[in-house]
Amino acid sequence: MRAALLHGVYRLVRRRAWLVLLLSAVLSSAALFYILNLPMRSSFLDLLPPGDPLLTKFQEREEIITKSDAVDIILMLQNPEHTPRDAERLQAAAIQIVRSLSQNPEIVSVSFTKDIQTRRGDELLSLRDEILLKLRQYQGRLRSVLPAGQPQTSVPGVRELVTIYSQINTELERIFSGELDWRRLALNPVELVKRFDELKNLNQRVKDEFDRVPKLITDADQLVTDLLQTVNEISETIDNLLAWPQELYLSHDGTKLLVRARPRYSSQRGLEYNRAITRDIQQALHDLNLEAQGIRWGLTGPYAIAAEINYQLNVDMRNTTIISAVGVTLIIVIILRQFFYPLLALIVLFLALIVTLAWAKFSVNGLNLVTSFLPPLILGLGIDYGINFLANFLGERRAGHRLETALKAALFHKGSALITASLATALVLFSLMVASSPGLYEMGIIAGVGVLIALFATLLILPALVIVSHIMLRRRLRAPARPVPPSPRRETSSHETFWRWARWPIVLLTVLGSLFMLTQATHVRFRFADEELTPKDLPTRLMQQIERRDFDVGTSGLAEYFLFFAPNLEELRQINAGLEELKAQGHVNTVLSLLMFLPSDPAEAQQFFQGFSLNLERDLHRAASEIERYGAELQQLQDLTVQLARLKNNLTRILDQVALTGAGTQTVAPEIQKQIIQLESIEASIQSLEVMHERLRGLRDRLAELNDRLSALLQKIAELQQVQGLLRALPKDLQERFVTKEREFVLYAHINQRTLNDPQRYREFITAIESFSYDFLGYRMIQDHLERKMKRDFQISTVLAALIILVILGIGLSWRWALLGIVPVGLGFLWMLGAMRLSGLNFNFANILISSLLIGNGVDYAVYLLHSFLEDRDVGVAWQKTALPILGSALTTMVSFGSLLFATTPGLRVFGQSALYGIGFTTFFTLSFLPAVLSFWRHRSY
């Protein structure tokens, strides 16, 4: 069947070479157009399988996560003056940014003032406790302005004066009515003078009362003024304490300002969204031309970092592909001693790569963090097929065969071996599809098909390209002069002698070295730290370093935070208490929650608020009683003025009687004159009485206002006793951050870097928080979850790949040779682990599939050597025939993966370095240890 397939391929390319190339060109052009916008998913969440509980949990909590995701814009003065004007310049630029970005519907808020996550230590004191302190202070002040003692409901002195004046007026009026004889009183004035002395004293008391009225009204007015001011200040204090202070987000030296733009959706929504948001903000900043104002700017935060990492991955993929192509070309040219044919092989390989990338977009919608190094991988694996095919083809040509004969021989002689090798490699890669992680699954389905595409291109397009190129270049399709092959007898004899002498040292050194490497390999760990695998010198990363160094902030977003969710206030306090213990142990840096606005002792606070409300009502009632007492006194003074006017009139009439009768001119009249003068002085005080009435009416109005404001204040205080009332009083931004739509309370814990990076400390932290909370999440959980999943997938895929290779080799070579053939791969894998340990490398999401690639690619070298050994039964001859092709194939593969060392993305460099170790050691043991072991079977029959 395989022979019939290869025969059909030969007939097709021989007779329809132009058609094959035309169809290939059309297919490649369509694929190239299709991948012009190749999606690149750079989120860790993309490596979790759909429906994963942790992924689902993150998606359900996306809304609250969005509240902490932002694009951070750092404004930097080019020539700071180190004066208050620096802050003014930065603020003016920030206001321009706010106006510009507010027009973008995807930007929901822009702020350049500090928020709850940036307040430190003593600045995060409980606002409720501060309210209690302020209320206690104002309570004391309120009592200080109230009169001491119990308010009196009446004033007996003024009432007595009214009664006495009324009696005096009645007696005087009896004279006018004739009931009393004026002449008799005037002739005996002792009693009358005595009454005038009493009246004089009474008038003085009246004058004193009227003189006291302005001060009385003034005191009452001051009392109400003080009460109003006190109540207003209490209310304003509560409002100010509940309104977060607007403080510019300046750097420590005052030369930089942090502006945060919060998009509508989380940064985990996707790469395209991150790029769109970043692009819009960059365009807005360019349009503002801040540089002309002496201000530089830079972006950081999860949106900008993700977009720039993706851009850098694309740049690295392009650059490493170019470097790989150049390096592979040089090696092929050196090995084949040709330039034209290696160029054809590279053309074919790039066509295969384009179609493979199109398949990646079609099958799994682009590349992820694991499949981002696919181009060097396909180049490294696929070039082997072109090298082996061209090596055999050129060998046939050098043997003197015509072009068509050489192509047919290469197809039939090498085609079968290439099919076997590619199927083995593809099956090993397809074994990754059993992985639960989309990262490994997608690598399996893309790379497996990519290897088959490379095989198809080598067997179909490359021969057609050779034929068409010969026709276009008008090369003759005849055989070149047949060269005389050199005799290999002397070289073979020398190789046999070498292996006979070197086999024991090689075996012993390999065993001893492997034992040492085994001690190192056991210490290689799985580590999935995102920041260690992404570029650190990108502009967004540099801005992030500036942000952490110059501002009071850990990081934008939730990379260093854990979120805890509590259905009620009691559980929120329980979680907070547990985290405070972890804070004391050094696991947690800061704890942020609604508890910062709640009293430390809710029972004490509620008792105080209730007592304060009752005391405030009682004190204000006392104040109202005092005002009413003042009004009553003023009314009594008003009644007294009536009697005074009546008395003055009566005294004037008596003077008239004295003048008519002449009685009492010397004794009574002077006293009456004195009384009238005294009454006239009292009238001067009475003139301001109406003004006092107006002021008193104003006092009553202000007292009503005081009662209204007091009611509002008591209502506000009552609401603050309830959590929901406090939530309504807080700014909307804080409400949304600390409470979900489902009315769950959210608590943020900023985790110490040591705890996040040290696996043992992290496990201790997780064990601790599981004891007091069941609903929490953090991005470090994704890394840990992904690490465990991919570690399990790594173990399964490695075992499965080894079994697949054993089965294929067992069928083709017998089980004994199959076991021997996989030994160099095992040694190469062991030494790779040891070298990784010695160079400080660990397994990560990038190089975790190196075992499958190493087994699938490295075992080919052992197969080539074993096939040759079984044909010639001589290890020297087998090594002489296969060493150079094996070395050439290994070098091209190593160059392909080695090109990743020139990438700026650390993850790609780690994969390239690991691949170099694995392929290099596998090639070394295939060309050294395996021949040494085979030399022991030299004289035995097989």
Residue pairs with C-beta under 8 A, 6 or more apart in sequence:
2 416
2 419
3 412
3 416
6 411
6 412
6 415
6 416
6 459
7 412
9 411
9 415
9 459
9 460
9 463
10 407
10 408
10 411
10 412
10 463
12 20
12 460
13 20
13 407
13 460
13 463
13 464
13 467
14 404
14 407
14 467
16 464
17 463
17 464
17 465
17 467
17 468
17 471
18 464
18 468
20 460
20 461
20 464
21 461
21 464
21 465
21 468
24 351
24 457
24 460
24 461
24 464
27 355
28 351
28 354
28 355
30 358
31 354
31 355
31 357
31 358
32 354
32 358
34 358
34 361
34 362
35 354
35 357
35 358
35 361
38 357
38 360
38 361
38 366
38 367
39 271
39 272
39 361
39 365
39 366
39 367
40 271
40 310
40 313
40 314
40 366
40 367
40 368
40 372
41 270
41 271
41 365
41 366
41 367
41 368
41 369
42 271
42 306
42 309
42 310
42 313
42 368
42 369
43 268
43 270
43 271
43 306
44 369
44 530
44 779
44 782
44 783
44 786
45 55
45 58
45 268
45 782
46 368
46 369
46 438
46 439
47 368
47 369
47 370
47 437
47 438
47 439
47 786
47 790
47 845
48 54
48 55
48 437
48 438
48 782
48 785
48 786
48 789
49 55
49 436
49 437
49 438
49 441
50 438
52 785
54 777
54 781
54 782
54 785
57 777
58 65
58 268
58 777
58 782
61 563
61 565
61 777
62 265
62 266
62 268
62 269
63 740
63 741
64 563
64 737
64 740
64 746
65 266
65 268
65 558
65 563
66 262
66 263
66 264
66 265
66 266
67 262
67 733
67 736
67 737
68 117
68 556
68 557
68 558
68 561
68 737
68 748
69 262
69 263
69 266
69 267
69 301
69 302
69 303
69 556
69 557
69 558
70 260
70 261
70 262
70 263
70 301
70 303
70 556
70 557
71 260
71 261
71 262
71 263
71 277
71 278
71 281
71 299
71 301
71 303
71 304
72 258
72 259
72 260
72 299
72 300
72 301
72 304
72 543
72 547
72 556
73 97
73 258
73 259
73 260
73 261
73 281
73 285
73 297
73 298
73 299
74 256
74 257
74 258
74 259
74 297
74 298
74 299
74 300
74 543
74 546
74 547
75 90
75 93
75 94
75 256
75 257
75 258
75 259
75 290
75 295
75 296
75 297
76 255
76 256
76 295
76 296
76 297
76 298
77 86
77 89
77 90
77 255
77 256
77 294
77 295
77 296
78 291
78 294
78 295
78 296
79 294
80 86
80 253
80 254
80 255
82 253
82 254
82 255
86 254
86 255
87 248
87 250
87 254
87 257
89 293
89 294
89 295
90 248
90 250
90 256
90 257
90 295
91 112
91 248
91 257
92 293
93 257
93 288
93 290
93 293
93 295
94 112
94 257
94 259
96 288
96 290
97 110
97 112
97 259
97 261
97 284
97 285
97 288
98 110
98 111
98 112
98 259
100 284
100 287
100 288
101 107
101 110
101 261
101 281
101 284
102 110
104 280
104 284
105 264
106 263
106 264
106 265
106 276
106 277
106 280
107 261
107 262
107 263
107 264
107 277
107 280
107 281
108 262
108 263
108 264
109 261
109 262
109 733
110 259
110 260
110 261
110 262
111 249
111 259
111 260
111 262
112 248
112 249
112 257
112 258
112 259
112 260
113 246
113 247
113 248
113 249
114 245
114 247
114 248
114 249
114 552
115 244
115 733
115 734
116 244
116 592
116 596
116 734
116 737
117 553
117 592
117 748
118 249
118 551
118 552
118 553
120 552
124 592
124 596
125 596
126 595
126 596
126 597
126 598
126 599
126 600
127 241
127 242
127 596
127 597
128 597
128 598
128 599
128 605
128 720
128 726
129 599
129 600
129 605
130 241
131 237
131 238
131 241
131 720
132 599
132 605
132 608
134 234
134 237
134 238
134 241
135 234
135 608
135 609
135 612
135 717
136 608
138 230
138 233
138 234
138 237
139 612
139 615
139 616
141 230
142 227
142 230
142 616
142 619
143 619
145 222
145 223
145 226
145 227
145 230
146 223
146 619
146 622
146 623
146 626
147 223
147 622
147 626
151 622
151 625
151 626
151 629
152 629
153 625
153 629
153 632
154 632
155 629
155 632
155 633
155 636
157 205
157 209
158 209
158 633
158 636
158 637
158 640
159 636
161 202
161 205
161 206
161 209
161 640
161 643
162 636
162 639
162 640
162 643
164 202
165 202
165 206
165 640
165 643
165 644
165 646
165 647
166 643
168 195
168 199
168 647
169 643
169 646
169 647
169 650
171 180
172 647
172 650
172 651
172 653
172 654
173 650
174 180
175 182
175 185
175 654
175 657
176 650
176 653
182 654
182 657
182 661
182 663
182 664
183 661
183 663
185 191
185 192
185 664
186 192
186 658
186 661
186 663
186 664
186 667
186 668
187 663
187 664
189 664
189 667
189 668
192 664
192 668
192 671
193 667
193 668
193 671
196 671
196 672
196 674
196 675
199 647
199 675
200 674
200 675
200 678
203 675
203 678
203 679
203 682
204 678
206 640
206 644
206 682
207 678
207 681
207 682
207 685
209 637
209 640
210 637
210 682
210 685
210 686
210 689
211 685
213 633
213 634
213 637
213 685
213 688
213 689
213 692
214 688
214 692
216 630
216 633
216 634
217 630
217 634
217 692
217 695
217 696
217 699
220 626
220 627
220 630
220 696
220 699
221 695
221 698
221 699
223 623
223 626
223 627
224 623
224 627
224 699
224 702
224 703
224 706
225 702
227 620
227 623
227 706
228 702
228 705
228 706
228 709
231 706
231 709
231 710
231 713
232 709
234 713
235 709
235 712
235 713
235 716
238 716
238 717
238 720
242 597
242 726
242 729
242 730
243 731
244 731
244 734
248 257
249 257
249 258
249 259
249 260
249 551
250 256
250 257
250 258
251 257
251 258
251 550
251 551
252 550
252 551
253 550
256 546
256 550
256 551
258 547
258 551
258 553
260 301
260 556
261 281
263 273
263 277
263 303
265 273
267 273
267 274
267 301
267 302
267 303
267 306
267 557
271 306
271 307
271 310
274 302
274 303
274 304
274 306
274 307
274 310
275 307
275 310
277 303
277 307
278 299
278 303
278 304
278 307
278 308
279 307
281 299
281 304
282 299
285 297
290 296
290 297
298 539
298 540
298 542
298 543
298 546
299 539
299 540
299 543
300 540
300 541
300 543
300 544
300 547
300 556
301 540
301 544
301 556
301 557
302 556
302 557
302 559
304 540
305 534
305 538
305 540
305 541
305 544
308 538
308 539
308 540
309 534
309 535
309 538
309 905
312 535
312 538
312 904
312 905
313 372
313 905
313 908
315 904
316 900
316 903
316 904
316 905
316 908
317 372
317 373
317 375
319 902
319 903
320 373
320 375
320 376
320 899
320 900
320 902
320 903
320 908
321 353
321 375
321 376
321 379
321 899
323 899
323 902
324 375
324 376
324 379
324 380
324 895
324 896
324 899
325 346
325 350
325 379
327 892
327 895
327 896
327 898
327 899
328 346
328 379
328 383
328 892
328 895
328 896
329 342
329 343
329 346
331 888
331 891
331 892
331 895
332 338
332 342
332 345
332 346
332 383
332 386
332 387
332 390
332 888
332 892
333 339
333 342
335 387
335 391
335 884
335 885
335 888
335 891
336 342
336 387
336 390
336 391
336 394
338 390
338 394
340 469
341 390
341 393
341 394
341 466
342 390
344 462
344 465
344 466
344 469
345 383
345 386
345 387
345 389
345 390
345 458
345 462
346 383
346 386
347 465
348 386
348 457
348 458
348 461
348 462
348 465
349 378
349 379
349 382
349 383
349 386
349 454
349 457
351 457
351 461
352 378
352 382
352 450
352 453
352 454
352 456
352 457
353 375
353 378
353 379
353 382
353 450
355 453
355 457
356 374
356 378
356 446
356 449
356 450
356 453
356 454
357 374
357 375
359 446
359 449
359 450
359 453
360 366
360 367
360 371
360 374
360 442
360 446
363 442
363 445
363 446
363 449
364 371
364 438
364 442
364 445
364 446
367 374
368 438
368 439
368 442
369 439
369 533
369 845
369 846
369 907
370 439
370 440
370 442
370 443
370 845
370 846
370 848
370 849
371 439
371 442
371 443
371 446
371 447
372 905
372 907
372 908
373 846
373 900
373 908
373 911
373 912
374 443
374 446
374 447
374 450
376 896
376 897
376 899
376 900
376 912
377 447
377 450
377 853
377 896
377 897
378 447
378 450
378 451
378 454
379 896
380 857
380 892
380 893
380 894
380 895
380 896
380 897
380 915
381 425
381 447
381 450
381 451
381 454
381 853
381 856
381 857
381 893
382 450
382 451
382 454
382 455
382 457
382 458
383 889
383 892
383 893
383 896
384 421
384 857
384 860
384 889
384 892
384 893
385 418
385 421
385 422
385 454
385 455
385 458
386 458
386 462
387 885
387 888
387 889
387 892
388 414
388 417
388 418
388 885
388 889
389 410
389 414
389 415
389 418
389 458
389 459
389 462
390 410
390 462
391 885
391 888
392 409
392 410
392 413
392 414
393 406
393 407
393 409
393 410
393 466
394 406
396 405
396 406
396 409
396 410
397 403
397 406
397 479
397 480
398 480
398 483
399 482
399 483
400 479
400 480
400 481
400 482
400 483
401 409
401 479
402 477
402 478
402 479
403 466
403 467
403 470
403 475
403 477
403 478
404 467
404 477
405 479
407 463
407 466
407 467
410 463
411 459
411 463
415 459
417 867
418 455
418 458
418 459
419 455
419 459
420 808
420 812
421 860
421 863
422 451
422 452
422 454
422 455
423 808
424 804
424 805
424 808
424 856
424 859
424 860
425 451
425 856
425 857
425 860
426 448
426 449
426 451
426 452
427 448
427 804
427 808
427 856
428 801
428 804
428 805
428 852
428 853
428 855
428 856
429 443
429 444
429 447
429 448
429 451
429 852
429 853
429 856
430 444
430 445
430 448
431 444
431 797
431 800
431 801
431 804
431 852
432 440
432 441
432 443
432 444
432 447
432 448
432 793
432 797
432 849
432 852
433 441
433 444
433 445
433 448
434 793
434 796
434 797
434 800
435 441
435 444
435 790
435 793
435 796
435 797
436 789
436 792
436 793
437 786
437 789
437 790
437 793
439 790
439 845
440 790
440 793
440 797
440 848
440 849
443 849
470 477
488 877
488 880
491 880
492 874
492 876
492 877
492 880
493 876
494 876
495 875
495 876
495 877
495 879
495 880
496 874
496 875
496 876
496 938
498 876
499 875
499 876
499 879
499 931
499 932
499 935
500 935
502 932
503 932
503 933
503 935
503 936
504 932
506 928
506 929
506 932
507 929
507 932
507 933
510 827
510 925
510 928
510 929
510 932
513 831
514 827
514 830
514 831
516 834
517 830
517 831
517 833
517 834
517 835
518 830
518 834
519 834
520 833
520 834
520 837
520 838
521 830
521 833
521 834
521 837
523 837
524 833
524 836
524 837
524 841
524 842
524 843
525 759
525 842
525 843
526 787
526 790
526 791
526 794
526 842
526 843
526 844
526 848
527 759
527 787
527 842
527 843
527 844
528 783
528 784
528 786
528 787
528 790
528 844
528 845
529 757
529 783
529 844
530 559
530 779
530 783
532 844
532 906
533 844
533 845
533 846
533 905
533 906
533 907
533 910
534 541
534 905
534 906
534 907
535 541
535 904
535 905
535 906
536 906
537 904
538 904
544 555
544 556
547 553
547 555
547 556
548 554
548 555
554 560
554 561
554 589
554 590
554 750
558 778
558 779
559 779
560 750
560 751
560 753
560 756
561 748
561 749
561 750
561 751
561 778
562 748
562 749
562 751
562 769
562 776
562 777
562 778
562 780
563 746
563 747
563 748
563 749
563 776
563 777
563 778
564 575
564 579
564 746
564 747
564 748
564 749
564 769
564 773
564 775
564 776
565 740
565 744
565 745
565 746
565 747
565 775
565 776
566 572
566 574
566 575
566 744
566 745
566 747
566 773
566 775
567 744
567 745
568 745
569 598
569 723
569 745
571 745
572 593
572 594
572 595
572 745
572 747
573 595
574 772
575 747
575 772
575 773
576 591
576 593
576 595
576 747
577 772
578 768
578 769
578 771
578 772
578 773
579 588
579 591
579 747
579 749
579 769
580 591
581 768
582 588
582 749
582 765
582 768
582 769
583 589
583 590
583 591
586 752
586 754
586 755
587 751
587 752
587 755
587 761
587 764
587 765
587 768
588 749
588 750
588 751
588 752
588 755
589 750
589 751
589 752
590 748
590 749
590 750
591 747
591 748
591 749
591 750
592 747
592 748
592 749
592 750
593 738
593 745
593 746
593 747
593 748
594 723
594 726
594 727
594 738
594 739
594 745
595 747
597 726
597 730
598 723
598 726
599 605
605 721
606 721
609 717
609 718
609 720
609 721
610 721
612 717
613 714
613 717
613 718
616 710
616 713
616 714
617 710
617 714
620 706
620 707
620 710
623 703
623 706
624 703
624 707
627 699
627 700
627 703
630 696
630 699
631 696
631 700
634 689
634 692
634 693
634 696
637 689
638 689
638 693
641 686
641 689
644 679
644 682
644 683
644 686
647 675
647 679
648 676
648 679
648 680
648 683
651 672
651 675
651 676
651 679
652 676
654 668
654 672
655 669
655 672
655 673
655 676
657 663
658 664
658 665
658 668
658 669
658 672
716 729
718 725
719 725
719 726
719 728
719 729
720 726
720 729
727 735
727 739
728 735
730 738
737 746
738 745
738 746
739 745
739 746
740 746
751 765
751 778
751 780
754 761
755 761
755 762
755 765
756 762
756 780
762 780
762 784
766 784
769 776
786 845
790 845
790 848
791 843
791 848
793 848
794 843
794 848
794 849
794 851
797 849
797 851
797 852
798 851
798 852
798 855
801 851
801 852
801 855
801 856
802 822
802 855
805 818
805 822
805 825
805 855
805 856
805 859
806 815
806 818
806 819
806 822
809 817
809 818
809 821
809 822
809 859
809 863
810 818
812 863
813 821
813 863
813 866
813 867
813 870
817 866
817 870
820 862
820 866
820 930
820 933
820 934
821 859
821 862
821 863
821 866
821 930
822 855
822 859
822 862
823 862
823 925
823 929
823 930
823 933
824 858
824 861
824 862
824 922
824 925
824 926
824 929
824 930
825 854
825 855
825 858
825 859
825 862
825 922
827 921
827 922
827 925
827 929
828 854
828 858
828 918
828 919
828 920
828 921
828 922
828 923
828 924
828 925
829 851
829 854
829 855
829 918
829 922
831 917
831 921
831 925
832 850
832 854
832 914
832 917
832 918
832 921
835 917
835 921
836 842
836 843
836 914
836 917
839 913
841 847
841 910
841 913
841 914
844 907
844 910
845 907
846 907
846 908
846 910
846 911
847 910
847 911
847 914
847 915
850 911
850 914
850 915
850 918
853 915
853 918
854 915
854 918
854 919
854 922
857 893
857 919
858 918
858 919
858 922
858 923
858 926
860 889
861 886
861 889
861 890
861 922
861 923
861 926
861 927
862 926
862 930
864 882
864 885
864 886
865 878
865 879
865 882
865 886
865 926
865 927
865 930
865 931
865 934
866 930
868 877
868 878
868 881
868 882
869 875
869 878
869 934
870 942
871 878
872 878
872 881
873 938
873 942
874 938
875 931
875 934
875 935
875 938
878 931
878 934
879 927
879 931
883 927
886 923
886 926
886 927
887 923
887 927
890 919
890 920
890 922
890 923
893 919
894 915
894 916
894 919
894 920
894 923
897 911
897 912
897 915
897 916
897 919
898 912
898 915
898 916
899 912
900 908
900 909
900 911
900 912
900 913
900 915
901 909
901 912
901 913
901 916
903 909
903 912
